[in-house]
Amino acid sequence: MEKEVYLGLKEVFEQKQAAALITVTSVLGSTPRKPGAKMLVFADGKTIGTIGGGCGEAEGRREALNVITSCSSKLYHLNMTADMAQEEGMVCGGIMGLFIDYLGAESSLEQTNLYKDYLSSLENNNNPILVTVIEAAEERLIGKKLFIKNNGDVLGDLGIEELNRVVLETAKTNLRRCQPLLVNLDSELNQCDNSVTKAIFRILIEPPTTVVQLLILGAGHIALPLATMAKIVGYEVTVVDDRPSFANSARFSTADTIICNEFERAIEGVNINSQTFVVIITRGHRYDKECLRKVIYQPASYIGMIGSRKRVKALLSELEEEGVPSELLQKIYSPIGIKIGAETPEEIAVSILGELIKVQRELDQNGKTK
């Protein structure tokens, strides 16, 4: 969840305001935002966040104000036709599914407290996965929620015991996804296609964030182009090195976070979760080993390490002798990057970034990598 929307939600609950939270649940065709994008709309019309701007966003805002008036959450499909898009100078002409969630005095105390617990869990880096019923035959179920903490604890209830069971099984098999998952269930609670006649329940499963963090350990010559290109692609980039002459904002002007500290201490201060990709490209065997030993038990979706096959094999053997389980070591991507015959630092960065994108797409499609 974007920080500004998170802070806006805290304001809503702390000040007991009426509002509606818009979440993009699905997209078809060309759209300005992707699933997971959010916009908070207050009763006075003020908004925080964006679902794309222009007349499409204005229509979403109007529907959100209607939800606040009716005190009833709903699923809405925003049809951004070519004519509408052209009026705003945009090239979008697709359809966005929007879940507009009512937040206010008419919300049940149970739902309000659950939302507060969820926000608290986000703040405490528990990396909760949020599950919401966005469509159901029984209106009372729409907006029902539960969330799963990274330790497996479940808070909340979707209103039907069997629905809880089926959805939790689906959510737990997709813990490593980087993007929201829309699940359609029939009357027997079996997954089905998007047909309106078949989908009795539509469930939205959201990771703690849709922003993928790239943690680059080592600020040498490969790290510089990698950080620059990764930021362009959309990653939140963190660079770590213990050398002030390398790990500084003048050198990495596009990085979101730069940490100049010993590798082990720096890693301890980073929240590594299922939306984290780790690239180990330090200046030597000793530092690679320090970093790998520190991140190997973390729930990162990708850990890649540079080095020759011989050098990497020796390092992994050392760690296995120290007691690191072989199944964890087998998940390491090394030699790092896609084979493109890369030679220069820039070309190697391209090969690494290509592998990151490939792994991320595999996660978004089926929740699995290696």
Salt bridges, closest charged atoms under 4 A:
GLU2 OE2 - ARG33 NH2 3.16
GLU11 OE2 - LYS46 NZ 3.73
GLU63 OE1 - LYS74 NZ 2.54
ASP101 OD2 - LYS145 NZ 2.42
GLU123 OE1 - LYS10 NZ 3.79
GLU135 OE1 - ARG202 NE 2.41
GLU138 OE1 - ARG140 NE 2.89
GLU162 OE2 - ARG165 NH2 2.43
GLU169 OE2 - ARG165 NH1 2.79
GLU206 OE1 - LYS38 NZ 2.70
ASP241 OD1 - ARG243 NE 2.95
ASP241 OD1 - ARG283 NH1 3.59
ASP242 OD1 - ARG283 NH1 2.84
ASP256 OD1 - LYS231 NZ 2.77
GLU262 OE1 - ARG265 NE 3.85
GLU268 OE2 - LYS294 NZ 2.80
ASP288 OD2 - ARG311 NH2 2.47
GLU290 OE2 - ARG286 NE 3.49
GLU318 OE1 - HIS285 NE2 3.45
GLU318 OE1 - LYS289 NZ 2.97
GLU322 OE2 - LYS289 NZ 2.87
GLU322 OE1 - ARG293 NE 3.39
GLU362 OE2 - LYS358 NZ 2.83
ASP364 OD2 - ARG361 NH1 3.98
